[in-house]
Amino acid sequence: MVIGAFSASAQAQSNVTIYGLVDAGLVKESGGAAGSVTKVTSGIGSQSRLGFRGVEDLGNGLSAVFALETGLKVDDGTLDNANSALFNRQAYVGLKSKELGSFTLGRQYTMLYNAMSQVADPFGAGYAGSIKNLFPTAGANTRVSNAMVYASPVVSGFSAEALYALGEQAGSSTAGRQFGFGLNYAQGPLNARLVHNNRNQDTAAVGATPAKIQDKAKNTLLAVNYDFTVVKAFFAYSVDKGLNSAPIPVANAYGFKVAPKASIDSNDMLLGVSVPVGTGSVLASYIRKDDKTVNNQDANQIALGYTYPLSKRTSTYVAYAKIKNKNGAGYTVGNNNEAGSGDKAFNVGFRHAF
């Protein structure tokens, strides 16, 4: 839905679009301490959401832009938000120039997550085969508040992005801050991104509680896909170093006497394909996590799925994935919106965009 308003005094056209996505299906998980789990859940392929975005033409190629987006749970009708933030997914405002690029302020996606979901993963960071099951996307690796983001114009397929988020902790100008950047190329059948994300995890002193100095979390990712027409090939490789650079989505899903330890030095690799079959697509991927610490808690995942468009806005899907954990690793098969409870999962469902 588009709402247009014309201001005679400013002589500028302003348009606001109401948009959203409704995704729900049946999930069956097994292999964890919770046993076999069957549930109707929301956001399997993509998180269900409701949003508002707008643009106002300011003249001379300059526009004002904004977006406000909240997550929803279709299975029970509640907001999908653990922190009581109304627009937990996105909330930003800024300016966009055809010649100079865009600059926005607010809660926004990181370059790291956008590269994973938009370029690296044939499953688009959703369904049972999601890249999120083994690649690091938790918390501020996906979205960060108090962020300033600059995106350059595209020149001959090349573009660049940069993010800086303030920690906003009293008494410290560095505690909790985050920065990232991305170099992008998209032209013809090739789409590639090289991105880096750096999170300062220090905490400032509060009253009698002293400041805590901690190692930074650093993630560097190369994501590439190439469309051969008969098949679209995907590749991703990441280097993750530092505390919380590769958190485990579920602390101890298998009920081990000694809980799995999150790696502070690991590499991740993904190989995937999307194959057109009729009007639908077969999706497949292999993901490997290589824990380079003394714990050597490696894991790998294989996944297979199929998506079928029922119309331009509605599709149905089915997906299956299995993880093999090694040396006490504790990774789980989840989907776009849930971390999962075991080492196997099956999804079937519907999604509609408006």
N, C-alpha and C positions, 0 to 999 in steps of 0.2 A: 504494500500500500504506500502510495506517495502522496504527501500533503504539500501543496505549493502555496506560498504566500508572497505577495509582491508589495514592496515598500516604495511608495512614490517618492518619498524624500531621499532615500538612499539610491533609488534607481537600480536596485539589485534584486535578482531572483534567488529566493531561498527555498530549498526543497528538503523535506524530512521524510525518510523512508522507515516504515515499521516493517521489521523482518523477523524471521525466526526459523527454527528447525525443531521438529518433533520426531524423536527416535525412541522406539521401544521394542523389546523382544523377549525371548525366552533364553535363559542362560543356564547351562548345566556345568558345574565344576566338580572336580574330584581330585584325590591324591593328597589332600592336606589333612591337618589334624581335625578339621571340621567335618571330614568325611564327604559324602556326596551331597552337593548343594544344588537345588533346582529353584529358580526364581524368575519372576517377571521383573525386568529392570529397565532403566532409562539410560539413554546415552551410550549405547553399545558401539555404534559406528562413529557417531559424533554427539557431543553433549547437547541435549535438548536445551533450547535457549529462546529468549525474547529480547529483541534489541531495537534501538533507534539510532539512525545515523543521518547526518545532515550535511549539506554543503550550501554555502552562500557565495555567489559570484560577486567579488569585490571590484572587479574590473582590472584591466591591464594584465590578464592571465593569473591573477591572484584570487584565491578562494579561502573562506573560513570553513573548517571541517570539525565535526565532532562525532563521537559514538558513545552510547551507553548500552551495556549488554549484561543481562543476568542469566544465570543457569537455572533450569527447571528440572523437576523429576516427574516424568509422565506417569510412572507407576503409582504414585500416591498424591500427585498434585502439589507437592511442596516446593519451596525454593531449594535449589541444590547449592547450599552455602553454609559452611561450618562456622564462618566468622561473622555472621549477621550483617554482612555488607550487601547492600541492595544490588549494586552493579558490580558483582564480584569478578566477572569475566573481562570486561573492558570498560573503561571510563576515561575518555581523553578529549581534548580540544586543541586546535592548533590552526596553522596556516599551510596552504599548499600552493606552490607556484609551478607553472609549466616549465619555467627556465631554471629555477633554483632548487626545486625539490620541496619536501614537506618537513615541518617541525611541529611535533605534538607533545603535549604535557598530560600526565595522568597515569592510570594503571594500564599497562600495555604488555603485549607479547614480547618475549625475547627473540633475538635473531636465531638463537640455538633451537628453540622449539619450532619456529616457523620453518627452518631448514629440515628438521626431522619430519614434520607433518606434511609439508607442501612438496618436498623434493625427494627425501630419502626413502620413504616407506610406501610400498604399493598398497598397504592397508590404510594409509592416511592417518596413522597414529590411532586407529580404531579397530574394532572387532577383536576376536581372540588373538589375531596375529600382530597386534599393535607393537610398534617399536618401543613403546613405553615400558613393556615388560622387562627389558634388559638394558636399554639405553637410559641415561639419567635425565628425567624430566620432572622430578618432584619439586613442589614449591616454587621458589623464585627462578628455577630453571625454565619454567613455562611462562609465567607472568610475574611482573614486578610492579609495585606501587611507587609513587613519587618519581616517575621516570620521565626523562626528556629523550625523545627519539628523533633523529634526523634521517631522512631517506633521500638520496640524491635522485636526480632525473636519470632515465635510462638513455645511454648513448651507445649506439651500435651493439646493443645487447648487454652492455656492462652497466652495473649500478653498485652503490655502496650504502651501507646503513651503519648507524652508531647509536648506542644507548648509554645513558648515564642516569643511575637512580640514586637519590640521596638516602642515606641511612636514617637521618633525622633523629639521632639519639643525643639527648642533651649532654654537653660536655665533650663531645667528640665530633670531628668533622669527617672522620673516616669509618667509624664503626657502622657496619651494616650496609655500606654503600656497595653498588654493583655497576659494572660497566661491561659493554659488549660491542662487537662490531661484526659486520658481514660484508664480504665481497661476492657479488652475484653475477652470473652470466646466464642469459636465456635468449636463445635465438635458434630458429629452426627446430630440429629434433632434440637439441642438447639443452639441458637445464642443470646448472652447477652452482653450488654455494660453498664458500669456506667461511666458517664463523668461529668466534671465540667468545666465551662468557667467563667473567671473573667476579666472584662474590667475596667480599670481606665479611668475615663471620665474628669479628670482635664485638664485644658488648661493652658499653660505657658504664662507668661506676654509677651506682644508684644508692644514695644514702651511705650506709655502712658496708654495702656490698661492693667489693672492689671491681675494677674493670677486668674483663677476661680477654686475653689475647689468644687468638686461635689461627690455625693455618687457613689460608685462602682456598676456596674451591675453584678449580680452573678446568674448563671443558673446551676442547677444540674439536671441531667436526668438519669433515669434508663430506658433502652430500651431492650425488650425481644421479640423474636419470637420462636415458636416451631412448627416443621413440623410433624403433625400426619399422613401424606400421603394423607388422605381423606380430610383434611383441614389443613391450616397453620394458627395458631393463633398468634395475635400480641398484645403487651401491652406496654404502655409507661406512665411514670409519671415524671413530672418535678416540681421543686421548683424554683421560679423566684423572686429575691429580689433586690431592688435598682432602682434608676432612669434608665430608658431605658432598664430595664430587660425584659419588655414585651410591646414593642411599638405597637401601632395600625397601621396596614399597610396603611390605608387611613384615613387622619385626621378627616374628617367629611362627610362620604359618604352619610349620610341620611339627611343632611341639618338641623340638630337640632339647635335650638336657643342657646343651651348650648352644645358645642362640647364635645364628649366623652373624658374621662380622661384615659390616659394609666396607668395601674396598676403598683404600685411599690412593691406589695406583692401579689403574686398569685400562684396557683397550676394548672397544666394542666394534664389531663388524657386522654389516648386513648385506646380503645378496638377495635380490628379489625380482619378480617379474609380474607383469600384468598382461594377460593374453586375451584379446577380443574373441569371444565365442558367441556367434549370433549377435544379438543386441546387448548382451551382457559381457562380463569380464571375469576370467579366472585369475585369482590372486594367489601368489605363493612367495614365501620368504624363508630364509635361514638366517638366524642371528646367533652370534657367538660373543660371550663375555669372557675375557681373559683377565683374571685377577692376578696381578703381578706381585702381590705381597706374599709373605711367607705362608699365609693361610691357603693360598691357591684355590680359592672357592670359585671355580669356573662354572659356567652354565651355557647351554645352547638351546635354541628353540627352533622348531619347524612348524610352519603354519600353511594352511590351505583355505581358500575362501572363494565365494562366487557372489557377485552382485548383479542384479537384474533390474533395469529401469522399467517400471510400469507406466510411467509418463515422464514428462520433462522434469517434474518436481518430486515424484514419488518413486521409491525403489524398494526392493526386498533383498535380503542378504542371508547367507549362511556361511559360517566360518568355524574352523577347528584349529587348535594349537596345542602343542605339548612341549614342555620344558624338561630338560635333563640337568639336574643339579649335581655338582661334584664336590666332594670333600666338605660336606656340611653346608653348602650354599643353600639359600632359602628363597629363590625367586619364584614368582607365581604367574599364572596365566590370567591376566585381567582383560580389560577392554578399554575403550576411550575414557570411561568415567569411573571405573572401579579397578582396584588393584588385584582382585581375585583371591581365591582361598586355597588353591592347590596347583598341581603341576599339569593339569589338563583342563580344557574348557571347550564347550561347544555353544555356538550362538545361532539363533535364527530370529529374524525380525523384520520390521518395516521402518522406513524413515521418509518424512515429508518436509520439504523446504517451502517457505512462503516469504 
